[in-house]
Amino acid sequence: MNPVIVFCLLLMERMALVMLVVYLLSKRRAFKKVFRSTGTIYDNVGIVIIFSVLAIYGTLRGIPVSGAIANIRDLGPMMAGILGGPIIGGLTGVIAAIHRYSQGGFTAIPCPIATIFAGVLAGLLSKKFKPGAAYYSRAIFLGVVVELVHMSLILAIARPLSEAIHLVEQIAIPMVAANTLGVLIFLYILKEQNHWETNSS
């Protein structure tokens, strides 16, 4: 079977487990409080910790590929950013990035940068995610942009360049697909749990 298809299936399996955990946690009051900007400092810290753990899981359960890791790490900071804004998304990204950097490898610089970017961008766009005509298309935009920036950083920073190109050829499609689908599912969960019931415009 084509390695790209294999990586897609394996990352989807990891993503499905993460989303099951998120679905179960989404029923907690803290989720709605943070989403509505009424959470306490403890609620906010709790969200950062939860999504940092999920991001780290995304790294640890990643698939070794050509000296790097195909993963769903960026999904954690993106979900945290959508839920709590750029600070919560950024902090989640920083924690996940530090862990990723500790793992080493020739992508140890670009991948952590991409993870922080994922959380901050999702947080900056968080107010754009309201039920409506462009609801899911914006989620697709976020997931695709984050992973394309991730791949671009690998190509720009990781060396040797030939290995970076070979890596991106193998992981770009699986990581775009798995992380973007994860964002879509997360927004569906928020909608089904009525997180917008007092926010809608």
BELPE-V164491 format. One record per residue. N is the residue number from 1. RES is the residue in one small letter. SS is DSSP state (2 for helix, 1 for strand, 0 for the rest). PHI is phi in whole degrees, 0 to 359 (none if undefined). D_LAST is the distance of its C-alpha to the last C-alpha in Angstrom with 1 decimal. Layout:
# BELPE-V164491
N;RES;SS;PHI;D_LAST
N;RES;SS;PHI;D_LAST
This chain:
# BELPE-V164491
1;m;0;none;47.4
2;n;0;304;45.6
3;p;2;303;44.6
4;v;2;298;41.2
5;i;2;295;40.5
6;v;2;299;42.0
7;f;2;297;39.8
8;c;2;301;36.7
9;l;2;296;37.7
10;l;2;293;38.6
11;l;2;290;35.4
12;m;2;297;33.3
13;e;2;296;35.3
14;r;2;297;34.6
15;m;2;297;30.9
16;a;2;299;30.8
17;l;2;293;32.4
18;v;2;300;29.9
19;m;2;290;27.0
20;l;2;296;28.8
21;v;2;298;29.1
22;v;2;297;25.4
23;y;2;300;24.5
24;l;2;295;26.8
25;l;2;286;25.6
26;s;0;295;21.9
27;k;0;281;22.7
28;r;0;285;23.7
29;r;2;299;21.7
30;a;2;301;22.1
31;f;2;301;19.8
32;k;2;294;16.8
33;k;2;296;18.0
34;v;2;294;18.4
35;f;2;298;15.1
36;r;0;267;13.4
37;s;0;61;16.0
38;t;0;243;18.0
39;g;0;286;20.8
40;t;0;282;24.4
41;i;2;300;26.7
42;y;2;291;28.2
43;d;2;298;24.9
44;n;2;295;24.3
45;v;2;296;28.0
46;g;2;300;27.9
47;i;2;295;25.1
48;v;2;299;27.1
49;i;2;296;30.2
50;i;2;302;28.9
51;f;2;284;27.5
52;s;2;294;30.5
53;v;2;299;32.8
54;l;2;295;31.0
55;a;2;293;31.4
56;i;2;296;35.0
57;y;2;302;35.5
58;g;2;300;34.2
59;t;2;285;37.0
60;l;2;296;39.7
61;r;0;262;39.1
62;g;0;291;39.0
63;i;1;254;41.6
64;p;1;299;44.4
65;v;1;219;44.8
66;s;0;49;47.3
67;g;0;81;47.3
68;a;1;224;43.5
69;i;1;223;40.9
70;a;1;282;38.4
71;n;0;206;35.5
72;i;0;242;31.9
73;r;2;302;31.8
74;d;2;297;28.9
75;l;2;297;26.6
76;g;2;301;26.8
77;p;2;298;25.6
78;m;2;296;22.9
79;m;2;295;21.5
80;a;2;298;22.1
81;g;2;295;20.3
82;i;2;299;17.1
83;l;2;285;17.3
84;g;2;235;18.4
85;g;0;97;18.3
86;p;2;294;21.3
87;i;2;290;23.7
88;i;2;294;23.5
89;g;2;297;23.5
90;g;2;293;26.4
91;l;2;297;28.4
92;t;2;298;28.2
93;g;2;297;29.3
94;v;2;296;32.2
95;i;2;298;33.5
96;a;2;295;33.5
97;a;2;291;35.0
98;i;2;298;37.8
99;h;2;297;38.7
100;r;2;297;38.7
101;y;2;299;40.9
102;s;2;294;43.3
103;q;0;281;43.9
104;g;0;74;45.5
105;g;0;99;46.2
106;f;0;284;46.1
107;t;0;251;42.2
108;a;0;293;42.0
109;i;0;265;40.6
110;p;2;295;38.1
111;c;2;293;36.5
112;p;2;299;35.6
113;i;2;299;34.2
114;a;2;297;32.0
115;t;2;292;30.7
116;i;2;295;29.7
117;f;2;303;28.0
118;a;2;301;26.0
119;g;2;292;24.6
120;v;2;292;23.9
121;l;2;297;22.3
122;a;2;300;20.0
123;g;2;294;19.0
124;l;2;295;18.4
125;l;2;266;16.1
126;s;2;303;14.3
127;k;2;288;11.0
128;k;2;279;11.2
129;f;0;269;11.3
130;k;0;237;8.1
131;p;0;306;9.1
132;g;0;171;9.8
133;a;0;298;12.9
134;a;0;260;13.8
135;y;2;306;13.0
136;y;2;280;16.7
137;s;2;295;18.2
138;r;2;290;16.8
139;a;2;296;18.4
140;i;2;297;21.6
141;f;2;303;21.6
142;l;2;300;21.4
143;g;2;299;24.2
144;v;2;292;26.3
145;v;2;298;26.2
146;v;2;302;27.0
147;e;2;286;29.9
148;l;2;292;31.2
149;v;2;296;31.3
150;h;2;303;33.0
151;m;2;295;35.6
152;s;2;295;36.1
153;l;2;295;36.8
154;i;2;299;39.4
155;l;2;293;41.1
156;a;2;280;41.1
157;i;2;248;42.3
158;a;0;292;44.0
159;r;0;222;47.7
160;p;0;288;49.8
161;l;2;299;47.7
162;s;2;299;49.3
163;e;2;289;48.1
164;a;2;296;44.6
165;i;2;296;44.5
166;h;2;299;45.9
167;l;2;296;43.4
168;v;2;299;40.4
169;e;2;300;41.8
170;q;2;271;41.8
171;i;2;254;38.6
172;a;2;302;36.0
173;i;2;297;35.0
174;p;2;300;35.1
175;m;2;286;33.0
176;v;2;298;30.4
177;a;2;296;30.2
178;a;2;291;30.1
179;n;2;290;27.7
180;t;2;293;25.2
181;l;2;297;25.5
182;g;2;299;25.0
183;v;2;297;21.7
184;l;2;300;20.6
185;i;2;295;21.8
186;f;2;299;20.2
187;l;2;295;16.7
188;y;2;296;17.7
189;i;2;298;19.0
190;l;2;299;15.8
191;k;2;294;13.9
192;e;2;293;16.9
193;q;0;271;17.1
194;n;0;60;13.7
195;h;0;294;13.0
196;w;0;264;9.2
197;e;0;299;9.7
198;t;0;249;8.8
199;n;0;256;6.5
200;s;0;300;3.8
201;s;0;246;0.0
